[in-house]
């Protein structure tokens, strides 16, 4: 629940920041020179230029224009034209963009030939020269469809929507492992030896240190790539071969990832990379921010649906509890079965169970011989399988007589109890006690009805043996001698 709320809050904050940032992105420099597309012009000294696009079409979302400068001296194109002032940022989005541009120095392009994205209808850039009298020729081409930007856009969408399938493939496991080992061998070895690190705090500390060192190395390589490729290409090639071989060996030794938590983390990471690539592939800034908001919305849509279902269930439960307090609970009307219905239901279920038993015993896979050996009457079992008869006529007659006797006994007991209850209601306790101890009244008046007496149980008479009794003759005792004394 907390993740859902935080995600909704983050998306809303991003959208609000985008709407505010887009109105403050424009530059209004009065001294900038407007240039014409597909036209070469000669200028002197450093100055700012402005390229104006007549209208932004849907194809221009992936379009760029190229700026070329030629001179006998060191003249470069600078874009963005000037660094942002991070202290004067009006919202969170501009502050984050300013910090990224400040710490990632490669975002500022300083080349003689630069492809600039069509971020707005007016794009500002700057030509910087060592002296004010330096002459140079500036050529600006018309905006054209950039295939590389479109490829990044499509690749980002593919990574975003198929991240779960890609992360579970064996090819991606080896490619990502070798790539991570080449880019940052320290982080790769730390992840491979994670179980060796004793505590989680130490692991996070080593991971931060390894990531920082890798960042500094990549930044150094990007800024001085020409010198590295010229002077240290042998060392660079050796590092690539050794790190790639070590990474491949470690990946082969550990095997593919099977942990659900690790796969989910890799899926989220790959989706984040896909979002960055897709947004970077779109050159028009408003469309890029809208795409970012849509992708984030699609990602948290299942969480929103889960939150909606949870709220709906809680609301329904509260409503049902509230209505239950005001409604009177009615007990269901249950009717007991009559004796006739009970017998019909018992006979119906008995016939169904016997038929099911008969089908089971007639199955070819039924162990007939083992069953016959355990039965007391195999002939009756065979007759049951052949005709379905499970009782004999004598058993049926005995059962019917028992039922008739039981019914008559039940009716008689019911009548006796009813008669006893009706008679006892006419007397009080004192009158019953008086009538019990006094003798019958011989008055001419009508006497009280007699209480039915209980039947006297039959007396037990011991059976007499038919044979005459045998007289008992005692056995004479033997006198003790001195040898029989125990002491």
One Martini backbone bead per residue (centre of mass of N, CA, C, O) as a GRO file, in nm:
protein
  487
    1UNK     BB    1   0.057   0.063  -0.021
    2UNK     BB    2   0.303   0.255   0.000
    3UNK     BB    3   0.401   0.219  -0.293
    4UNK     BB    4   0.153   0.331  -0.434
    5UNK     BB    5   0.148   0.615  -0.308
    6UNK     BB    6   0.438   0.697  -0.392
    7UNK     BB    7   0.396   0.666  -0.698
    8UNK     BB    8   0.167   0.871  -0.730
    9UNK     BB    9   0.323   1.110  -0.617
   10UNK     BB   10   0.557   1.107  -0.823
   11UNK     BB   11   0.390   1.146  -1.081
   12UNK     BB   12   0.253   1.412  -1.000
   13UNK     BB   13   0.519   1.571  -0.958
   14UNK     BB   14   0.624   1.542  -1.246
   15UNK     BB   15   0.388   1.675  -1.397
   16UNK     BB   16   0.403   1.950  -1.252
   17UNK     BB   17   0.699   2.009  -1.324
   18UNK     BB   18   0.668   2.001  -1.629
   19UNK     BB   19   0.459   2.232  -1.659
   20UNK     BB   20   0.660   2.442  -1.535
   21UNK     BB   21   0.919   2.393  -1.707
   22UNK     BB   22   0.814   2.454  -1.997
   23UNK     BB   23   0.771   2.771  -1.930
   24UNK     BB   24   1.110   2.805  -1.848
   25UNK     BB   25   1.302   2.716  -2.099
   26UNK     BB   26   1.318   2.967  -2.247
   27UNK     BB   27   1.494   3.182  -2.457
   28UNK     BB   28   1.575   3.556  -2.444
   29UNK     BB   29   1.796   3.667  -2.671
   30UNK     BB   30   1.874   3.965  -2.832
   31UNK     BB   31   2.189   3.891  -2.938
   32UNK     BB   32   2.103   3.675  -3.122
   33UNK     BB   33   2.160   3.482  -3.412
   34UNK     BB   34   1.990   3.415  -3.695
   35UNK     BB   35   1.963   3.121  -3.879
   36UNK     BB   36   1.992   2.947  -4.180
   37UNK     BB   37   1.914   2.690  -4.360
   38UNK     BB   38   2.139   2.588  -4.588
   39UNK     BB   39   2.360   2.816  -4.483
   40UNK     BB   40   2.652   3.001  -4.527
   41UNK     BB   41   2.847   3.182  -4.276
   42UNK     BB   42   3.029   3.471  -4.168
   43UNK     BB   43   3.224   3.509  -3.867
   44UNK     BB   44   3.311   3.694  -3.554
   45UNK     BB   45   3.355   3.557  -3.295
   46UNK     BB   46   3.178   3.512  -3.018
   47UNK     BB   47   2.843   3.367  -3.024
   48UNK     BB   48   2.502   3.354  -3.056
   49UNK     BB   49   2.247   3.120  -3.167
   50UNK     BB   50   1.942   3.071  -3.377
   51UNK     BB   51   1.709   2.807  -3.431
   52UNK     BB   52   1.426   2.796  -3.656
   53UNK     BB   53   1.116   2.639  -3.657
   54UNK     BB   54   0.818   2.649  -3.810
   55UNK     BB   55   0.728   2.333  -3.744
   56UNK     BB   56   0.598   2.066  -3.545
   57UNK     BB   57   0.616   1.740  -3.620
   58UNK     BB   58   0.609   1.401  -3.579
   59UNK     BB   59   0.895   1.361  -3.716
   60UNK     BB   60   1.046   1.572  -3.518
   61UNK     BB   61   1.081   1.383  -3.262
   62UNK     BB   62   1.353   1.252  -3.439
   63UNK     BB   63   1.503   1.525  -3.487
   64UNK     BB   64   1.791   1.687  -3.640
   65UNK     BB   65   2.063   1.927  -3.643
   66UNK     BB   66   2.347   2.052  -3.812
   67UNK     BB   67   2.666   2.189  -3.694
   68UNK     BB   68   2.919   2.380  -3.868
   69UNK     BB   69   3.272   2.458  -3.816
   70UNK     BB   70   3.519   2.668  -3.984
   71UNK     BB   71   3.879   2.705  -3.906
   72UNK     BB   72   4.211   2.796  -3.825
   73UNK     BB   73   4.098   2.778  -3.549
   74UNK     BB   74   3.970   2.720  -3.223
   75UNK     BB   75   3.642   2.631  -3.300
   76UNK     BB   76   3.337   2.591  -3.112
   77UNK     BB   77   3.049   2.416  -3.012
   78UNK     BB   78   2.798   2.512  -2.770
   79UNK     BB   79   2.601   2.256  -2.586
   80UNK     BB   80   2.484   2.427  -2.397
   81UNK     BB   81   2.537   2.760  -2.375
   82UNK     BB   82   2.480   2.749  -2.054
   83UNK     BB   83   2.490   2.710  -1.739
   84UNK     BB   84   2.311   2.644  -1.474
   85UNK     BB   85   2.145   2.778  -1.191
   86UNK     BB   86   2.090   2.602  -0.902
   87UNK     BB   87   1.986   2.838  -0.704
   88UNK     BB   88   1.737   2.925  -0.926
   89UNK     BB   89   1.549   2.698  -0.894
   90UNK     BB   90   1.190   2.645  -0.916
   91UNK     BB   91   1.219   2.327  -0.927
   92UNK     BB   92   1.284   1.994  -0.915
   93UNK     BB   93   1.349   1.943  -1.215
   94UNK     BB   94   1.561   2.167  -1.259
   95UNK     BB   95   1.749   2.072  -1.035
   96UNK     BB   96   1.810   1.790  -1.150
   97UNK     BB   97   1.920   1.885  -1.427
   98UNK     BB   98   2.147   2.061  -1.315
   99UNK     BB   99   2.301   1.837  -1.163
  100UNK     BB  100   2.355   1.657  -1.409
  101UNK     BB  101   2.513   1.877  -1.575
  102UNK     BB  102   2.735   1.920  -1.354
  103UNK     BB  103   2.836   1.604  -1.318
  104UNK     BB  104   2.784   1.562  -1.639
  105UNK     BB  105   3.006   1.685  -1.868
  106UNK     BB  106   2.920   1.544  -2.148
  107UNK     BB  107   2.655   1.719  -2.210
  108UNK     BB  108   2.864   1.921  -2.309
  109UNK     BB  109   2.916   2.037  -2.628
  110UNK     BB  110   3.259   2.051  -2.795
  111UNK     BB  111   3.239   2.103  -3.132
  112UNK     BB  112   3.254   2.140  -3.485
  113UNK     BB  113   3.038   1.894  -3.488
  114UNK     BB  114   2.680   1.910  -3.432
  115UNK     BB  115   2.397   1.734  -3.300
  116UNK     BB  116   2.085   1.884  -3.261
  117UNK     BB  117   1.809   1.897  -3.088
  118UNK     BB  118   1.450   1.947  -3.122
  119UNK     BB  119   1.325   2.079  -2.843
  120UNK     BB  120   1.231   2.338  -3.001
  121UNK     BB  121   1.156   2.603  -3.203
  122UNK     BB  122   1.403   2.721  -3.030
  123UNK     BB  123   1.758   2.700  -3.076
  124UNK     BB  124   2.042   2.733  -2.868
  125UNK     BB  125   2.377   2.843  -2.948
  126UNK     BB  126   2.751   2.838  -2.948
  127UNK     BB  127   3.041   3.024  -3.047
  128UNK     BB  128   3.383   2.955  -2.970
  129UNK     BB  129   3.663   3.178  -2.942
  130UNK     BB  130   3.979   3.296  -2.867
  131UNK     BB  131   3.894   3.546  -3.043
  132UNK     BB  132   3.730   3.828  -3.173
  133UNK     BB  133   3.888   3.801  -3.477
  134UNK     BB  134   3.779   3.534  -3.552
  135UNK     BB  135   3.737   3.337  -3.834
  136UNK     BB  136   3.422   3.183  -3.948
  137UNK     BB  137   3.222   2.905  -4.061
  138UNK     BB  138   2.863   2.865  -4.076
  139UNK     BB  139   2.667   2.555  -4.077
  140UNK     BB  140   2.313   2.483  -4.127
  141UNK     BB  141   2.106   2.230  -4.122
  142UNK     BB  142   1.834   2.068  -4.175
  143UNK     BB  143   1.604   1.896  -4.051
  144UNK     BB  144   1.625   1.542  -3.962
  145UNK     BB  145   1.601   1.213  -3.960
  146UNK     BB  146   1.695   1.017  -3.679
  147UNK     BB  147   1.784   0.689  -3.656
  148UNK     BB  148   1.919   0.666  -3.378
  149UNK     BB  149   1.685   0.779  -3.210
  150UNK     BB  150   1.473   0.570  -3.305
  151UNK     BB  151   1.627   0.322  -3.203
  152UNK     BB  152   1.621   0.403  -2.905
  153UNK     BB  153   1.315   0.411  -2.878
  154UNK     BB  154   1.255   0.114  -2.955
  155UNK     BB  155   1.447  -0.021  -2.750
  156UNK     BB  156   1.309   0.090  -2.496
  157UNK     BB  157   1.032  -0.043  -2.541
  158UNK     BB  158   1.129  -0.335  -2.549
  159UNK     BB  159   1.257  -0.336  -2.266
  160UNK     BB  160   0.999  -0.259  -2.107
  161UNK     BB  161   0.797  -0.499  -2.212
  162UNK     BB  162   1.052  -0.742  -2.217
  163UNK     BB  163   1.212  -0.776  -1.944
  164UNK     BB  164   1.124  -1.053  -1.823
  165UNK     BB  165   1.222  -1.231  -2.065
  166UNK     BB  166   1.516  -1.130  -2.092
  167UNK     BB  167   1.620  -1.195  -1.795
  168UNK     BB  168   1.561  -1.527  -1.851
  169UNK     BB  169   1.791  -1.541  -2.045
  170UNK     BB  170   2.100  -1.671  -2.128
  171UNK     BB  171   2.219  -1.451  -2.312
  172UNK     BB  172   2.175  -1.210  -2.122
  173UNK     BB  173   2.349  -1.313  -1.891
  174UNK     BB  174   2.625  -1.308  -2.041
  175UNK     BB  175   2.618  -1.019  -2.154
  176UNK     BB  176   2.581  -0.867  -1.885
  177UNK     BB  177   2.824  -0.987  -1.736
  178UNK     BB  178   3.047  -0.895  -1.932
  179UNK     BB  179   2.975  -0.594  -1.936
  180UNK     BB  180   3.014  -0.545  -1.631
  181UNK     BB  181   3.309  -0.644  -1.622
  182UNK     BB  182   3.420  -0.425  -1.819
  183UNK     BB  183   3.311  -0.164  -1.685
  184UNK     BB  184   3.298  -0.317  -1.376
  185UNK     BB  185   3.496  -0.528  -1.205
  186UNK     BB  186   3.438  -0.464  -0.907
  187UNK     BB  187   3.128  -0.505  -0.905
  188UNK     BB  188   3.128  -0.793  -1.017
  189UNK     BB  189   3.297  -0.928  -0.790
  190UNK     BB  190   3.110  -0.841  -0.558
  191UNK     BB  191   2.856  -0.995  -0.659
  192UNK     BB  192   2.994  -1.279  -0.671
  193UNK     BB  193   3.104  -1.224  -0.348
  194UNK     BB  194   2.857  -1.180  -0.146
  195UNK     BB  195   2.877  -1.429   0.062
  196UNK     BB  196   3.156  -1.334   0.192
  197UNK     BB  197   3.029  -1.102   0.309
  198UNK     BB  198   2.930  -1.051   0.631
  199UNK     BB  199   2.790  -0.769   0.584
  200UNK     BB  200   2.572  -0.534   0.456
  201UNK     BB  201   2.725  -0.270   0.509
  202UNK     BB  202   2.991  -0.353   0.370
  203UNK     BB  203   2.867  -0.404   0.092
  204UNK     BB  204   2.762  -0.115   0.042
  205UNK     BB  205   3.037   0.022   0.066
  206UNK     BB  206   3.180  -0.133  -0.165
  207UNK     BB  207   2.974  -0.061  -0.383
  208UNK     BB  208   3.014   0.248  -0.373
  209UNK     BB  209   3.317   0.247  -0.432
  210UNK     BB  210   3.308   0.093  -0.704
  211UNK     BB  211   3.115   0.290  -0.849
  212UNK     BB  212   3.290   0.544  -0.824
  213UNK     BB  213   3.542   0.439  -0.973
  214UNK     BB  214   3.394   0.372  -1.236
  215UNK     BB  215   3.297   0.658  -1.297
  216UNK     BB  216   3.574   0.792  -1.315
  217UNK     BB  217   3.683   0.612  -1.543
  218UNK     BB  218   3.467   0.676  -1.757
  219UNK     BB  219   3.508   0.986  -1.756
  220UNK     BB  220   3.804   0.977  -1.839
  221UNK     BB  221   3.763   0.822  -2.108
  222UNK     BB  222   3.571   1.028  -2.243
  223UNK     BB  223   3.751   1.289  -2.224
  224UNK     BB  224   4.026   1.092  -2.321
  225UNK     BB  225   3.991   0.911  -2.586
  226UNK     BB  226   4.210   0.997  -2.786
  227UNK     BB  227   4.457   0.941  -2.607
  228UNK     BB  228   4.391   0.647  -2.540
  229UNK     BB  229   4.382   0.537  -2.838
  230UNK     BB  230   4.685   0.625  -2.899
  231UNK     BB  231   4.869   0.538  -2.633
  232UNK     BB  232   4.661   0.301  -2.472
  233UNK     BB  233   4.558   0.052  -2.652
  234UNK     BB  234   4.693  -0.198  -2.528
  235UNK     BB  235   4.585  -0.176  -2.240
  236UNK     BB  236   4.288  -0.166  -2.323
  237UNK     BB  237   4.281  -0.443  -2.465
  238UNK     BB  238   4.376  -0.612  -2.222
  239UNK     BB  239   4.141  -0.539  -2.035
  240UNK     BB  240   3.914  -0.649  -2.210
  241UNK     BB  241   4.009  -0.945  -2.220
  242UNK     BB  242   4.037  -1.010  -1.918
  243UNK     BB  243   3.755  -0.918  -1.817
  244UNK     BB  244   3.592  -1.095  -2.013
  245UNK     BB  245   3.704  -1.373  -1.925
  246UNK     BB  246   3.636  -1.355  -1.621
  247UNK     BB  247   3.332  -1.308  -1.655
  248UNK     BB  248   3.269  -1.569  -1.812
  249UNK     BB  249   3.372  -1.768  -1.596
  250UNK     BB  250   3.187  -1.678  -1.363
  251UNK     BB  251   2.915  -1.726  -1.509
  252UNK     BB  252   2.967  -2.032  -1.560
  253UNK     BB  253   3.004  -2.111  -1.261
  254UNK     BB  254   2.726  -1.998  -1.139
  255UNK     BB  255   2.508  -1.940  -1.330
  256UNK     BB  256   2.201  -1.885  -1.346
  257UNK     BB  257   1.943  -1.707  -1.232
  258UNK     BB  258   1.687  -1.807  -0.961
  259UNK     BB  259   1.611  -1.568  -0.810
  260UNK     BB  260   1.334  -1.379  -0.765
  261UNK     BB  261   1.453  -1.114  -0.660
  262UNK     BB  262   1.672  -1.077  -0.878
  263UNK     BB  263   1.482  -1.079  -1.124
  264UNK     BB  264   1.316  -0.832  -1.038
  265UNK     BB  265   1.552  -0.633  -1.028
  266UNK     BB  266   1.635  -0.672  -1.327
  267UNK     BB  267   1.367  -0.582  -1.447
  268UNK     BB  268   1.363  -0.296  -1.331
  269UNK     BB  269   1.632  -0.206  -1.452
  270UNK     BB  270   1.558  -0.254  -1.751
  271UNK     BB  271   1.314  -0.061  -1.750
  272UNK     BB  272   1.476   0.193  -1.681
  273UNK     BB  273   1.654   0.183  -1.933
  274UNK     BB  274   1.418   0.197  -2.134
  275UNK     BB  275   1.313   0.475  -2.050
  276UNK     BB  276   1.571   0.634  -2.113
  277UNK     BB  277   1.593   0.559  -2.414
  278UNK     BB  278   1.313   0.657  -2.507
  279UNK     BB  279   1.348   0.955  -2.411
  280UNK     BB  280   1.619   1.006  -2.570
  281UNK     BB  281   1.499   0.950  -2.862
  282UNK     BB  282   1.337   1.201  -2.797
  283UNK     BB  283   1.376   1.543  -2.887
  284UNK     BB  284   1.106   1.639  -2.791
  285UNK     BB  285   1.035   1.741  -2.481
  286UNK     BB  286   0.725   1.710  -2.433
  287UNK     BB  287   0.711   1.416  -2.542
  288UNK     BB  288   0.915   1.296  -2.345
  289UNK     BB  289   0.749   1.353  -2.084
  290UNK     BB  290   0.495   1.204  -2.167
  291UNK     BB  291   0.629   0.927  -2.200
  292UNK     BB  292   0.720   0.903  -1.907
  293UNK     BB  293   0.435   0.913  -1.781
  294UNK     BB  294   0.318   0.665  -1.931
  295UNK     BB  295   0.520   0.449  -1.836
  296UNK     BB  296   0.468   0.489  -1.534
  297UNK     BB  297   0.165   0.428  -1.551
  298UNK     BB  298   0.198   0.133  -1.658
  299UNK     BB  299   0.359   0.032  -1.413
  300UNK     BB  300   0.132   0.130  -1.184
  301UNK     BB  301  -0.142   0.005  -1.270
  302UNK     BB  302  -0.156  -0.259  -1.100
  303UNK     BB  303  -0.138  -0.106  -0.829
  304UNK     BB  304  -0.398   0.055  -0.869
  305UNK     BB  305  -0.585  -0.189  -0.897
  306UNK     BB  306  -0.524  -0.306  -0.618
  307UNK     BB  307  -0.614  -0.057  -0.460
  308UNK     BB  308  -0.907  -0.053  -0.563
  309UNK     BB  309  -0.988  -0.334  -0.457
  310UNK     BB  310  -0.930  -0.280  -0.159
  311UNK     BB  311  -1.127  -0.044  -0.127
  312UNK     BB  312  -1.382  -0.194  -0.221
  313UNK     BB  313  -1.381  -0.415  -0.004
  314UNK     BB  314  -1.391  -0.228   0.242
  315UNK     BB  315  -1.655  -0.087   0.165
  316UNK     BB  316  -1.837  -0.339   0.154
  317UNK     BB  317  -1.785  -0.427   0.445
  318UNK     BB  318  -1.894  -0.172   0.584
  319UNK     BB  319  -2.179  -0.184   0.463
  320UNK     BB  320  -2.257  -0.464   0.570
  321UNK     BB  321  -2.219  -0.392   0.869
  322UNK     BB  322  -2.420  -0.156   0.878
  323UNK     BB  323  -2.674  -0.316   0.778
  324UNK     BB  324  -2.662  -0.542   1.004
  325UNK     BB  325  -2.749  -0.349   1.244
  326UNK     BB  326  -3.056  -0.289   1.107
  327UNK     BB  327  -3.095  -0.586   1.067
  328UNK     BB  328  -3.283  -0.870   1.102
  329UNK     BB  329  -3.223  -1.175   1.196
  330UNK     BB  330  -3.308  -1.463   1.013
  331UNK     BB  331  -3.407  -1.767   1.057
  332UNK     BB  332  -3.412  -2.050   0.910
  333UNK     BB  333  -3.649  -2.265   0.763
  334UNK     BB  334  -3.668  -2.574   0.919
  335UNK     BB  335  -3.756  -2.902   0.811
  336UNK     BB  336  -3.846  -3.196   0.903
  337UNK     BB  337  -3.849  -3.520   0.848
  338UNK     BB  338  -4.027  -3.769   0.765
  339UNK     BB  339  -4.051  -4.102   0.767
  340UNK     BB  340  -4.106  -4.137   0.464
  341UNK     BB  341  -3.877  -3.950   0.361
  342UNK     BB  342  -3.648  -4.099   0.499
  343UNK     BB  343  -3.686  -4.371   0.350
  344UNK     BB  344  -3.661  -4.266   0.061
  345UNK     BB  345  -3.377  -4.145   0.091
  346UNK     BB  346  -3.235  -4.406   0.182
  347UNK     BB  347  -3.306  -4.577  -0.069
  348UNK     BB  348  -3.178  -4.398  -0.283
  349UNK     BB  349  -2.885  -4.395  -0.171
  350UNK     BB  350  -2.847  -4.700  -0.161
  351UNK     BB  351  -2.879  -4.761  -0.461
  352UNK     BB  352  -2.647  -4.575  -0.557
  353UNK     BB  353  -2.418  -4.711  -0.393
  354UNK     BB  354  -2.454  -4.999  -0.508
  355UNK     BB  355  -2.405  -4.924  -0.805
  356UNK     BB  356  -2.121  -4.813  -0.763
  357UNK     BB  357  -2.004  -5.077  -0.644
  358UNK     BB  358  -2.064  -5.253  -0.891
  359UNK     BB  359  -1.891  -5.095  -1.096
  360UNK     BB  360  -1.624  -5.124  -0.943
  361UNK     BB  361  -1.622  -5.445  -0.938
  362UNK     BB  362  -1.647  -5.457  -1.270
  363UNK     BB  363  -1.376  -5.377  -1.304
  364UNK     BB  364  -1.084  -5.490  -1.448
  365UNK     BB  365  -0.892  -5.370  -1.199
  366UNK     BB  366  -1.026  -5.555  -0.999
  367UNK     BB  367  -0.957  -5.758  -0.715
  368UNK     BB  368  -1.128  -6.046  -0.709
  369UNK     BB  369  -0.966  -6.273  -0.565
  370UNK     BB  370  -0.899  -6.122  -0.302
  371UNK     BB  371  -1.196  -6.072  -0.226
  372UNK     BB  372  -1.304  -6.367  -0.220
  373UNK     BB  373  -1.105  -6.473   0.004
  374UNK     BB  374  -1.238  -6.263   0.230
  375UNK     BB  375  -1.508  -6.393   0.207
  376UNK     BB  376  -1.787  -6.578   0.331
  377UNK     BB  377  -1.986  -6.516   0.059
  378UNK     BB  378  -1.925  -6.549  -0.269
  379UNK     BB  379  -2.205  -6.603  -0.395
  380UNK     BB  380  -2.336  -6.330  -0.317
  381UNK     BB  381  -2.132  -6.154  -0.471
  382UNK     BB  382  -2.195  -6.272  -0.753
  383UNK     BB  383  -2.498  -6.203  -0.748
  384UNK     BB  384  -2.457  -5.898  -0.721
  385UNK     BB  385  -2.300  -5.863  -0.993
  386UNK     BB  386  -2.526  -5.989  -1.179
  387UNK     BB  387  -2.821  -5.861  -1.037
  388UNK     BB  388  -2.804  -5.676  -0.752
  389UNK     BB  389  -2.844  -5.865  -0.517
  390UNK     BB  390  -2.812  -5.814  -0.142
  391UNK     BB  391  -3.069  -5.982  -0.050
  392UNK     BB  392  -3.279  -6.188   0.102
  393UNK     BB  393  -3.602  -6.281   0.161
  394UNK     BB  394  -3.568  -6.328   0.468
  395UNK     BB  395  -3.439  -6.052   0.530
  396UNK     BB  396  -3.673  -5.884   0.425
  397UNK     BB  397  -3.892  -5.994   0.616
  398UNK     BB  398  -3.748  -5.924   0.883
  399UNK     BB  399  -3.735  -5.619   0.828
  400UNK     BB  400  -4.039  -5.564   0.807
  401UNK     BB  401  -4.121  -5.671   1.088
  402UNK     BB  402  -3.944  -5.473   1.242
  403UNK     BB  403  -4.081  -5.217   1.139
  404UNK     BB  404  -4.367  -5.283   1.237
  405UNK     BB  405  -4.296  -5.316   1.538
  406UNK     BB  406  -4.170  -5.034   1.571
  407UNK     BB  407  -4.421  -4.872   1.495
  408UNK     BB  408  -4.615  -4.987   1.711
  409UNK     BB  409  -4.440  -4.913   1.956
  410UNK     BB  410  -4.431  -4.607   1.899
  411UNK     BB  411  -4.739  -4.559   1.911
  412UNK     BB  412  -4.785  -4.672   2.196
  413UNK     BB  413  -4.592  -4.481   2.343
  414UNK     BB  414  -4.730  -4.222   2.252
  415UNK     BB  415  -5.009  -4.284   2.379
  416UNK     BB  416  -4.916  -4.327   2.672
  417UNK     BB  417  -4.787  -4.046   2.708
  418UNK     BB  418  -5.045  -3.886   2.647
  419UNK     BB  419  -5.224  -4.011   2.869
  420UNK     BB  420  -5.043  -3.938   3.108
  421UNK     BB  421  -5.043  -3.630   3.063
  422UNK     BB  422  -5.352  -3.584   3.076
  423UNK     BB  423  -5.390  -3.701   3.370
  424UNK     BB  424  -5.178  -3.519   3.524
  425UNK     BB  425  -5.328  -3.242   3.471
  426UNK     BB  426  -5.582  -3.302   3.689
  427UNK     BB  427  -5.351  -3.291   3.908
  428UNK     BB  428  -5.202  -3.245   4.192
  429UNK     BB  429  -4.962  -3.313   4.418
  430UNK     BB  430  -5.147  -3.352   4.670
  431UNK     BB  431  -5.353  -3.544   4.543
  432UNK     BB  432  -5.159  -3.770   4.469
  433UNK     BB  433  -5.059  -3.829   4.757
  434UNK     BB  434  -5.341  -3.889   4.880
  435UNK     BB  435  -5.424  -4.122   4.681
  436UNK     BB  436  -5.189  -4.311   4.750
  437UNK     BB  437  -5.245  -4.358   5.083
  438UNK     BB  438  -5.533  -4.402   5.042
  439UNK     BB  439  -5.820  -4.546   5.037
  440UNK     BB  440  -6.084  -4.632   4.892
  441UNK     BB  441  -6.374  -4.475   4.798
  442UNK     BB  442  -6.728  -4.560   4.914
  443UNK     BB  443  -6.884  -4.354   4.794
  444UNK     BB  444  -7.155  -4.249   4.594
  445UNK     BB  445  -6.962  -4.102   4.453
  446UNK     BB  446  -6.759  -4.012   4.214
  447UNK     BB  447  -6.471  -4.126   4.131
  448UNK     BB  448  -6.163  -4.138   4.050
  449UNK     BB  449  -5.955  -4.218   3.830
  450UNK     BB  450  -5.755  -4.462   3.746
  451UNK     BB  451  -5.431  -4.541   3.764
  452UNK     BB  452  -5.211  -4.678   3.578
  453UNK     BB  453  -5.044  -4.965   3.610
  454UNK     BB  454  -4.760  -5.122   3.627
  455UNK     BB  455  -4.597  -5.379   3.530
  456UNK     BB  456  -4.496  -5.675   3.658
  457UNK     BB  457  -4.220  -5.823   3.694
  458UNK     BB  458  -4.076  -6.108   3.652
  459UNK     BB  459  -3.985  -6.377   3.827
  460UNK     BB  460  -3.714  -6.552   3.947
  461UNK     BB  461  -3.645  -6.899   3.876
  462UNK     BB  462  -3.475  -7.152   3.976
  463UNK     BB  463  -3.328  -7.413   3.857
  464UNK     BB  464  -3.368  -7.765   3.867
  465UNK     BB  465  -3.203  -8.036   3.912
  466UNK     BB  466  -3.277  -8.358   3.794
  467UNK     BB  467  -3.064  -8.465   3.970
  468UNK     BB  468  -2.948  -8.616   4.233
  469UNK     BB  469  -2.793  -8.559   4.513
  470UNK     BB  470  -2.470  -8.569   4.644
  471UNK     BB  471  -2.309  -8.671   4.901
  472UNK     BB  472  -2.099  -8.536   5.149
  473UNK     BB  473  -1.757  -8.636   5.211
  474UNK     BB  474  -1.524  -8.607   5.431
  475UNK     BB  475  -1.184  -8.563   5.466
  476UNK     BB  476  -0.938  -8.683   5.641
  477UNK     BB  477  -0.699  -8.584   5.854
  478UNK     BB  478  -0.356  -8.551   5.886
  479UNK     BB  479  -0.118  -8.606   6.098
  480UNK     BB  480   0.140  -8.458   6.253
  481UNK     BB  481   0.480  -8.462   6.245
  482UNK     BB  482   0.812  -8.402   6.300
  483UNK     BB  483   0.883  -8.362   5.989
  484UNK     BB  484   0.652  -8.132   5.933
  485UNK     BB  485   0.794  -7.925   6.076
  486UNK     BB  486   0.912  -7.605   6.002
  487UNK     BB  487   1.106  -7.557   6.287
   0.00000   0.00000   0.00000
